[in-house]
Amino acid sequence: MIEIELPAHLRTLGKLGGGRLFLVVEAPHTLGRAMDALEKQWPDLRGTLRDHLTGKRRPFIRFYACGQDLSLEAWDYLLPEEVVSGKEPLLLIGAIAGG
């Protein structure tokens, strides 16, 4: 089971409450399948992580796992075994811009 951590504003938007989310992701355990499972289980998040039309990651959403920035990886990127086994979370971070 994959554990996903979302920032507070995305938990609020998705009406998820506090804490972490746990997802069942079908093999192969890719970044795209994790996003599919997240949006399927919490449909209010659709369009906030990926563009509705292009399916591309929104510019200010970042993905991290095991100390690595996965934000620029393709959707078919295989998640690290530590994430797939639940030892490490997949972090979704909403970047902040401004001056």
Helices and strands as residue ranges (DSSP letters): E 2-5, H 8-13, E 21-23, H 31-41, G 43-45, E 61-65, E 68-69, H 81-84, E 90-94
